[in-house]
Amino acid sequence: MKRGFVVIAVIVFILGLAGCNSTMRQYNEDIVLPLNDPSEKIIIKEWTFLSGSGAEIYYQSDKTSPVLLGKTTGADDGFCPFNEGLYELTQEDGAVTIKWAFRGSDEDKRNWRSVTFYLP
């Protein structure tokens, strides 16, 4: 009987996590990165939730509201590479490439992940 209760408690816990939404994320301070044109910038909104992490990447110009370019996912240990300064941004031909590291990979950039976004 006790084992059945534990199984039910675990199932309820897992279902509860499945119903979690982005409003439960804890966001770090925004990282604002200027682009080649001083009227444009990239805004990185990095978050953690339980043991996960990720970031939302936005583009904004002086003439527009922020536009979501895309999202990244982090490791399953809650590490926040952007908050730790373990990232690089390059801009070329109307696109930006963002590279970021995971814990322990700051020296070996072959382990970094990257994503390219085309600017609106």
VMD Tcl script that builds the backbone (N, CA, C; Angstrom):
set m [mol new atoms 360]
animate dup $m
set s [atomselect $m all]
$s set {name element resname resid chain x y z} {
  {N N MET 1 A 0.820 -1.195 0.000}
  {CA C MET 1 A 0.000 0.000 0.000}
  {C C MET 1 A 0.863 1.257 0.000}
  {N N LYS 2 A 1.957 1.247 0.776}
  {CA C LYS 2 A 2.835 2.400 0.851}
  {C C LYS 2 A 3.511 2.657 -0.495}
  {N N ARG 3 A 3.911 1.604 -1.189}
  {CA C ARG 3 A 4.564 1.738 -2.486}
  {C C ARG 3 A 3.617 2.384 -3.498}
  {N N GLY 4 A 2.342 1.995 -3.474}
  {CA C GLY 4 A 1.350 2.590 -4.373}
  {C C GLY 4 A 1.197 4.078 -4.135}
  {N N PHE 5 A 1.252 4.506 -2.888}
  {CA C PHE 5 A 1.154 5.932 -2.566}
  {C C PHE 5 A 2.341 6.698 -3.134}
  {N N VAL 6 A 3.544 6.134 -3.005}
  {CA C VAL 6 A 4.747 6.778 -3.525}
  {C C VAL 6 A 4.667 6.910 -5.047}
  {N N VAL 7 A 4.213 5.874 -5.711}
  {CA C VAL 7 A 4.077 5.911 -7.174}
  {C C VAL 7 A 3.092 6.996 -7.586}
  {N N ILE 8 A 1.976 7.086 -6.905}
  {CA C ILE 8 A 0.978 8.118 -7.220}
  {C C ILE 8 A 1.551 9.507 -6.959}
  {N N ALA 9 A 2.282 9.689 -5.867}
  {CA C ALA 9 A 2.880 10.988 -5.554}
  {C C ALA 9 A 3.873 11.407 -6.637}
  {N N VAL 10 A 4.675 10.463 -7.116}
  {CA C VAL 10 A 5.646 10.764 -8.174}
  {C C VAL 10 A 4.929 11.138 -9.464}
  {N N ILE 11 A 3.895 10.428 -9.812}
  {CA C ILE 11 A 3.134 10.730 -11.032}
  {C C ILE 11 A 2.506 12.115 -10.934}
  {N N VAL 12 A 1.927 12.459 -9.811}
  {CA C VAL 12 A 1.321 13.786 -9.628}
  {C C VAL 12 A 2.388 14.863 -9.746}
  {N N PHE 13 A 3.569 14.638 -9.163}
  {CA C PHE 13 A 4.663 15.603 -9.248}
  {C C PHE 13 A 5.083 15.823 -10.705}
  {N N ILE 14 A 5.271 14.733 -11.450}
  {CA C ILE 14 A 5.687 14.840 -12.848}
  {C C ILE 14 A 4.626 15.550 -13.681}
  {N N LEU 15 A 3.383 15.228 -13.473}
  {CA C LEU 15 A 2.309 15.904 -14.207}
  {C C LEU 15 A 2.265 17.383 -13.857}
  {N N GLY 16 A 2.551 17.698 -12.616}
  {CA C GLY 16 A 2.602 19.103 -12.210}
  {C C GLY 16 A 3.692 19.860 -12.937}
  {N N LEU 17 A 4.864 19.232 -13.099}
  {CA C LEU 17 A 5.947 19.867 -13.844}
  {C C LEU 17 A 5.583 20.028 -15.307}
  {N N ALA 18 A 4.899 19.070 -15.869}
  {CA C ALA 18 A 4.509 19.144 -17.284}
  {C C ALA 18 A 3.589 20.330 -17.531}
  {N N GLY 19 A 2.832 20.708 -16.525}
  {CA C GLY 19 A 1.914 21.838 -16.665}
  {C C GLY 19 A 2.552 23.176 -16.383}
  {N N CYS 20 A 3.852 23.195 -16.031}
  {CA C CYS 20 A 4.535 24.449 -15.734}
  {C C CYS 20 A 4.658 25.271 -17.009}
  {N N ASN 21 A 4.600 26.570 -16.865}
  {CA C ASN 21 A 4.735 27.426 -18.037}
  {C C ASN 21 A 5.867 28.431 -17.835}
  {N N SER 22 A 6.112 29.250 -18.838}
  {CA C SER 22 A 7.252 30.152 -18.815}
  {C C SER 22 A 7.137 31.228 -17.747}
  {N N THR 23 A 5.975 31.472 -17.199}
  {CA C THR 23 A 5.856 32.485 -16.145}
  {C C THR 23 A 6.523 32.023 -14.863}
  {N N MET 24 A 6.872 30.749 -14.767}
  {CA C MET 24 A 7.522 30.231 -13.576}
  {C C MET 24 A 9.045 30.298 -13.694}
  {N N ARG 25 A 9.555 30.741 -14.812}
  {CA C ARG 25 A 10.990 30.867 -15.000}
  {C C ARG 25 A 11.530 32.040 -14.189}
  {N N GLN 26 A 12.793 31.916 -13.769}
  {CA C GLN 26 A 13.460 33.026 -13.101}
  {C C GLN 26 A 14.408 33.652 -14.115}
  {N N TYR 27 A 14.183 34.916 -14.450}
  {CA C TYR 27 A 14.987 35.595 -15.466}
  {C C TYR 27 A 16.140 36.357 -14.824}
  {N N ASN 28 A 17.308 36.276 -15.448}
  {CA C ASN 28 A 18.451 37.091 -15.046}
  {C C ASN 28 A 18.274 38.484 -15.626}
  {N N GLU 29 A 19.149 39.380 -15.254}
  {CA C GLU 29 A 19.124 40.726 -15.825}
  {C C GLU 29 A 19.382 40.633 -17.326}
  {N N ASP 30 A 18.649 41.429 -18.120}
  {CA C ASP 30 A 18.819 41.408 -19.571}
  {C C ASP 30 A 20.250 41.777 -19.953}
  {N N ILE 31 A 20.739 41.125 -20.991}
  {CA C ILE 31 A 22.032 41.464 -21.574}
  {C C ILE 31 A 21.743 42.185 -22.874}
  {N N VAL 32 A 22.229 43.407 -23.007}
  {CA C VAL 32 A 21.972 44.230 -24.187}
  {C C VAL 32 A 23.289 44.378 -24.953}
  {N N LEU 33 A 23.265 43.966 -26.230}
  {CA C LEU 33 A 24.461 43.988 -27.065}
  {C C LEU 33 A 24.235 44.899 -28.267}
  {N N PRO 34 A 25.023 45.967 -28.399}
  {CA C PRO 34 A 24.855 46.857 -29.552}
  {C C PRO 34 A 25.315 46.166 -30.833}
  {N N LEU 35 A 24.685 46.527 -31.930}
  {CA C LEU 35 A 25.067 46.002 -33.243}
  {C C LEU 35 A 25.879 47.049 -33.995}
  {N N ASN 36 A 26.261 46.748 -35.236}
  {CA C ASN 36 A 27.071 47.681 -36.027}
  {C C ASN 36 A 26.389 49.031 -36.178}
  {N N ASP 37 A 25.090 49.031 -36.411}
  {CA C ASP 37 A 24.307 50.268 -36.455}
  {C C ASP 37 A 23.945 50.617 -35.014}
  {N N PRO 38 A 24.380 51.766 -34.505}
  {CA C PRO 38 A 24.141 52.101 -33.100}
  {C C PRO 38 A 22.660 52.204 -32.711}
  {N N SER 39 A 21.767 52.241 -33.706}
  {CA C SER 39 A 20.337 52.311 -33.394}
  {C C SER 39 A 19.722 50.920 -33.235}
  {N N GLU 40 A 20.553 49.869 -33.354}
  {CA C GLU 40 A 20.060 48.491 -33.260}
  {C C GLU 40 A 20.775 47.758 -32.125}
  {N N LYS 41 A 20.062 46.787 -31.546}
  {CA C LYS 41 A 20.671 46.004 -30.473}
  {C C LYS 41 A 20.033 44.627 -30.392}
  {N N ILE 42 A 20.760 43.730 -29.755}
  {CA C ILE 42 A 20.277 42.394 -29.422}
  {C C ILE 42 A 20.058 42.372 -27.917}
  {N N ILE 43 A 18.942 41.797 -27.502}
  {CA C ILE 43 A 18.624 41.675 -26.078}
  {C C ILE 43 A 18.524 40.185 -25.757}
  {N N ILE 44 A 19.289 39.753 -24.782}
  {CA C ILE 44 A 19.266 38.356 -24.355}
  {C C ILE 44 A 18.587 38.273 -23.001}
  {N N LYS 45 A 17.496 37.537 -22.954}
  {CA C LYS 45 A 16.749 37.320 -21.715}
  {C C LYS 45 A 16.976 35.875 -21.289}
  {N N GLU 46 A 17.956 35.688 -20.416}
  {CA C GLU 46 A 18.331 34.342 -19.981}
  {C C GLU 46 A 17.531 33.963 -18.741}
  {N N TRP 47 A 17.171 32.686 -18.657}
  {CA C TRP 47 A 16.323 32.223 -17.559}
  {C C TRP 47 A 16.799 30.874 -17.027}
  {N N THR 48 A 16.340 30.572 -15.818}
  {CA C THR 48 A 16.514 29.247 -15.238}
  {C C THR 48 A 15.157 28.781 -14.723}
  {N N PHE 49 A 14.981 27.493 -14.719}
  {CA C PHE 49 A 13.771 26.894 -14.150}
  {C C PHE 49 A 14.128 25.490 -13.714}
  {N N LEU 50 A 13.927 25.215 -12.442}
  {CA C LEU 50 A 14.347 23.954 -11.853}
  {C C LEU 50 A 15.826 23.759 -12.187}
  {N N SER 51 A 16.192 22.728 -12.908}
  {CA C SER 51 A 17.605 22.510 -13.244}
  {C C SER 51 A 17.918 22.872 -14.688}
  {N N GLY 52 A 17.000 23.495 -15.381}
  {CA C GLY 52 A 17.217 23.848 -16.778}
  {C C GLY 52 A 17.526 25.320 -16.944}
  {N N SER 53 A 17.958 25.686 -18.138}
  {CA C SER 53 A 18.228 27.078 -18.464}
  {C C SER 53 A 18.024 27.287 -19.952}
  {N N GLY 54 A 17.953 28.526 -20.330}
  {CA C GLY 54 A 17.794 28.877 -21.735}
  {C C GLY 54 A 17.774 30.387 -21.883}
  {N N ALA 55 A 17.544 30.838 -23.091}
  {CA C ALA 55 A 17.510 32.273 -23.348}
  {C C ALA 55 A 16.569 32.568 -24.500}
  {N N GLU 56 A 15.969 33.732 -24.416}
  {CA C GLU 56 A 15.176 34.281 -25.518}
  {C C GLU 56 A 16.006 35.408 -26.115}
  {N N ILE 57 A 16.144 35.411 -27.438}
  {CA C ILE 57 A 16.977 36.383 -28.135}
  {C C ILE 57 A 16.067 37.336 -28.909}
  {N N TYR 58 A 16.201 38.629 -28.628}
  {CA C TYR 58 A 15.369 39.655 -29.260}
  {C C TYR 58 A 16.245 40.628 -30.045}
  {N N TYR 59 A 15.657 41.179 -31.100}
  {CA C TYR 59 A 16.253 42.275 -31.862}
  {C C TYR 59 A 15.395 43.512 -31.629}
  {N N GLN 60 A 16.045 44.657 -31.477}
  {CA C GLN 60 A 15.296 45.903 -31.343}
  {C C GLN 60 A 16.080 47.035 -31.993}
  {N N SER 61 A 15.353 47.878 -32.702}
  {CA C SER 61 A 15.931 49.107 -33.234}
  {C C SER 61 A 15.244 50.272 -32.541}
  {N N ASP 62 A 15.773 51.470 -32.766}
  {CA C ASP 62 A 15.153 52.655 -32.161}
  {C C ASP 62 A 13.732 52.866 -32.661}
  {N N LYS 63 A 13.405 52.254 -33.798}
  {CA C LYS 63 A 12.094 52.464 -34.426}
  {C C LYS 63 A 11.102 51.349 -34.153}
  {N N THR 64 A 11.536 50.260 -33.497}
  {CA C THR 64 A 10.644 49.107 -33.316}
  {C C THR 64 A 10.626 48.639 -31.869}
  {N N SER 65 A 9.600 47.904 -31.546}
  {CA C SER 65 A 9.551 47.185 -30.280}
  {C C SER 65 A 10.418 45.944 -30.424}
  {N N PRO 66 A 10.820 45.313 -29.318}
  {CA C PRO 66 A 11.621 44.091 -29.434}
  {C C PRO 66 A 10.902 43.006 -30.239}
  {N N VAL 67 A 11.659 42.326 -31.102}
  {CA C VAL 67 A 11.155 41.243 -31.943}
  {C C VAL 67 A 11.891 39.959 -31.538}
  {N N LEU 68 A 11.148 38.922 -31.187}
  {CA C LEU 68 A 11.763 37.657 -30.813}
  {C C LEU 68 A 12.379 37.004 -32.050}
  {N N LEU 69 A 13.698 36.785 -31.999}
  {CA C LEU 69 A 14.387 36.103 -33.094}
  {C C LEU 69 A 14.342 34.598 -32.898}
  {N N GLY 70 A 14.466 34.174 -31.652}
  {CA C GLY 70 A 14.465 32.750 -31.378}
  {C C GLY 70 A 14.862 32.478 -29.942}
  {N N LYS 71 A 15.020 31.187 -29.649}
  {CA C LYS 71 A 15.327 30.753 -28.293}
  {C C LYS 71 A 16.497 29.781 -28.316}
  {N N THR 72 A 17.204 29.730 -27.195}
  {CA C THR 72 A 18.261 28.744 -27.026}
  {C C THR 72 A 17.930 27.899 -25.809}
  {N N THR 73 A 18.524 26.747 -25.745}
  {CA C THR 73 A 18.402 25.930 -24.547}
  {C C THR 73 A 19.784 25.749 -23.961}
  {N N GLY 74 A 19.814 25.616 -22.650}
  {CA C GLY 74 A 21.080 25.417 -21.959}
  {C C GLY 74 A 21.222 23.973 -21.534}
  {N N ALA 75 A 22.097 23.784 -20.612}
  {CA C ALA 75 A 22.333 22.442 -20.087}
  {C C ALA 75 A 21.278 22.106 -19.042}
  {N N ASP 76 A 21.314 20.880 -18.571}
  {CA C ASP 76 A 20.328 20.455 -17.587}
  {C C ASP 76 A 20.805 20.690 -16.155}
  {N N ASP 77 A 21.842 21.525 -15.987}
  {CA C ASP 77 A 22.327 21.809 -14.644}
  {C C ASP 77 A 22.018 23.238 -14.199}
  {N N GLY 78 A 21.214 23.959 -14.976}
  {CA C GLY 78 A 20.829 25.318 -14.617}
  {C C GLY 78 A 21.910 26.357 -14.855}
  {N N PHE 79 A 23.002 25.985 -15.495}
  {CA C PHE 79 A 24.101 26.918 -15.757}
  {C C PHE 79 A 23.653 27.977 -16.759}
  {N N CYS 80 A 24.011 29.226 -16.519}
  {CA C CYS 80 A 23.620 30.352 -17.378}
  {C C CYS 80 A 24.862 30.954 -18.040}
  {N N PRO 81 A 25.224 30.495 -19.244}
  {CA C PRO 81 A 26.457 30.957 -19.881}
  {C C PRO 81 A 26.451 32.446 -20.227}
  {N N PHE 82 A 25.312 32.995 -20.599}
  {CA C PHE 82 A 25.273 34.413 -20.954}
  {C C PHE 82 A 25.543 35.263 -19.716}
  {N N ASN 83 A 24.923 34.902 -18.615}
  {CA C ASN 83 A 25.126 35.610 -17.356}
  {C C ASN 83 A 26.582 35.527 -16.905}
  {N N GLU 84 A 27.266 34.429 -17.258}
  {CA C GLU 84 A 28.667 34.224 -16.894}
  {C C GLU 84 A 29.628 34.862 -17.899}
  {N N GLY 85 A 29.100 35.466 -18.969}
  {CA C GLY 85 A 29.952 36.100 -19.975}
  {C C GLY 85 A 30.558 35.133 -20.967}
  {N N LEU 86 A 30.047 33.911 -21.023}
  {CA C LEU 86 A 30.585 32.895 -21.926}
  {C C LEU 86 A 29.793 32.860 -23.231}
  {N N TYR 87 A 29.884 33.942 -23.978}
  {CA C TYR 87 A 29.180 34.049 -25.251}
  {C C TYR 87 A 29.956 34.972 -26.178}
  {N N GLU 88 A 29.643 34.890 -27.457}
  {CA C GLU 88 A 30.196 35.772 -28.476}
  {C C GLU 88 A 29.084 36.112 -29.450}
  {N N LEU 89 A 29.119 37.312 -29.972}
  {CA C LEU 89 A 28.153 37.731 -30.981}
  {C C LEU 89 A 28.931 38.298 -32.159}
  {N N THR 90 A 28.579 37.839 -33.362}
  {CA C THR 90 A 29.153 38.403 -34.581}
  {C C THR 90 A 28.009 38.800 -35.502}
  {N N GLN 91 A 28.243 39.840 -36.285}
  {CA C GLN 91 A 27.225 40.323 -37.216}
  {C C GLN 91 A 27.836 40.396 -38.598}
  {N N GLU 92 A 27.084 39.844 -39.582}
  {CA C GLU 92 A 27.565 39.856 -40.956}
  {C C GLU 92 A 26.392 39.725 -41.915}
  {N N ASP 93 A 26.333 40.601 -42.906}
  {CA C ASP 93 A 25.346 40.520 -43.991}
  {C C ASP 93 A 23.912 40.345 -43.492}
  {N N GLY 94 A 23.464 41.184 -42.580}
  {CA C GLY 94 A 22.070 41.132 -42.129}
  {C C GLY 94 A 21.736 39.986 -41.203}
  {N N ALA 95 A 22.747 39.341 -40.647}
  {CA C ALA 95 A 22.510 38.237 -39.717}
  {C C ALA 95 A 23.439 38.381 -38.513}
  {N N VAL 96 A 23.011 37.824 -37.401}
  {CA C VAL 96 A 23.860 37.757 -36.216}
  {C C VAL 96 A 24.024 36.287 -35.841}
  {N N THR 97 A 25.227 35.952 -35.414}
  {CA C THR 97 A 25.499 34.617 -34.906}
  {C C THR 97 A 25.871 34.757 -33.444}
  {N N ILE 98 A 25.209 33.969 -32.621}
  {CA C ILE 98 A 25.478 33.973 -31.191}
  {C C ILE 98 A 26.018 32.601 -30.818}
  {N N LYS 99 A 27.161 32.602 -30.144}
  {CA C LYS 99 A 27.783 31.370 -29.664}
  {C C LYS 99 A 27.774 31.421 -28.138}
  {N N TRP 100 A 27.561 30.258 -27.499}
  {CA C TRP 100 A 27.578 30.211 -26.044}
  {C C TRP 100 A 28.167 28.894 -25.579}
  {N N ALA 101 A 28.691 28.933 -24.364}
  {CA C ALA 101 A 29.377 27.775 -23.799}
  {C C ALA 101 A 28.528 27.113 -22.737}
  {N N PHE 102 A 28.921 25.916 -22.402}
  {CA C PHE 102 A 28.358 25.219 -21.251}
  {C C PHE 102 A 29.427 25.174 -20.173}
  {N N ARG 103 A 29.012 24.881 -18.974}
  {CA C ARG 103 A 29.952 24.814 -17.849}
  {C C ARG 103 A 31.135 23.921 -18.218}
  {N N GLY 104 A 32.332 24.450 -17.976}
  {CA C GLY 104 A 33.532 23.668 -18.223}
  {C C GLY 104 A 34.044 23.714 -19.649}
  {N N SER 105 A 33.324 24.361 -20.566}
  {CA C SER 105 A 33.772 24.368 -21.962}
  {C C SER 105 A 34.282 25.733 -22.406}
  {N N ASP 106 A 34.538 26.652 -21.452}
  {CA C ASP 106 A 34.962 27.993 -21.836}
  {C C ASP 106 A 36.334 28.004 -22.506}
  {N N GLU 107 A 37.202 27.063 -22.156}
  {CA C GLU 107 A 38.519 27.010 -22.771}
  {C C GLU 107 A 38.478 26.340 -24.147}
  {N N ASP 108 A 37.597 25.403 -24.330}
  {CA C ASP 108 A 37.532 24.613 -25.554}
  {C C ASP 108 A 36.314 25.054 -26.367}
  {N N LYS 109 A 36.486 26.017 -27.238}
  {CA C LYS 109 A 35.363 26.580 -27.979}
  {C C LYS 109 A 34.767 25.622 -28.997}
  {N N ARG 110 A 35.378 24.451 -29.194}
  {CA C ARG 110 A 34.768 23.455 -30.066}
  {C C ARG 110 A 33.483 22.911 -29.453}
  {N N ASN 111 A 33.345 23.023 -28.135}
  {CA C ASN 111 A 32.154 22.529 -27.452}
  {C C ASN 111 A 31.049 23.581 -27.340}
  {N N TRP 112 A 31.286 24.763 -27.854}
  {CA C TRP 112 A 30.280 25.813 -27.796}
  {C C TRP 112 A 29.173 25.504 -28.799}
  {N N ARG 113 A 27.988 25.980 -28.503}
  {CA C ARG 113 A 26.869 25.898 -29.461}
  {C C ARG 113 A 26.696 27.255 -30.117}
  {N N SER 114 A 26.038 27.264 -31.264}
  {CA C SER 114 A 25.806 28.545 -31.942}
  {C C SER 114 A 24.485 28.501 -32.695}
  {N N VAL 115 A 23.966 29.675 -32.942}
  {CA C VAL 115 A 22.751 29.825 -33.721}
  {C C VAL 115 A 22.873 31.139 -34.492}
  {N N THR 116 A 22.340 31.141 -35.702}
  {CA C THR 116 A 22.350 32.355 -36.533}
  {C C THR 116 A 20.923 32.812 -36.756}
  {N N PHE 117 A 20.707 34.097 -36.577}
  {CA C PHE 117 A 19.400 34.710 -36.797}
  {C C PHE 117 A 19.546 35.789 -37.862}
  {N N TYR 118 A 18.579 35.848 -38.779}
  {CA C TYR 118 A 18.539 36.917 -39.760}
  {C C TYR 118 A 17.726 38.066 -39.185}
  {N N LEU 119 A 18.265 39.271 -39.293}
  {CA C LEU 119 A 17.623 40.436 -38.708}
  {C C LEU 119 A 16.425 40.874 -39.537}
  {N N PRO 120 A 15.371 41.318 -38.883}
  {CA C PRO 120 A 14.171 41.758 -39.622}
  {C C PRO 120 A 14.431 43.024 -40.432}
}
mol reanalyze $m
mol bondsrecalc $m
mol representation Tube
mol addrep $m
